[in-house]
C-alpha cells in the first residue's frame, strides 16, 4: 500500500497594513468621477464645458500650491 499525498492550497499573500495603500482606492475613484463629470460637461456644453470648470478650479490650485510650498 502506498502512502497518499495530501495536496494543500498555496497560502494567500499577506495583506499590507500600510495606511497609505488603503487611501489610494478612494483617491483614484474620486479622480475618475471628476474626469468623467468634466467629460460629460464637455459633451453637453462644448467649449464652455471645457474651460469653465478649469476657471473654477484656479483658486483650488492656488491653495494646493501654497499648501505644497509650506511642506
Buried (B, 14 or more C-beta within 10 A) or exposed (E): EEEEEEEEEEEEEEEEEEEEEEEEEEEEEEEEEEEEEBEEBBEEEEEEBEEEBEEEEEEEEEEEEEEEEEE
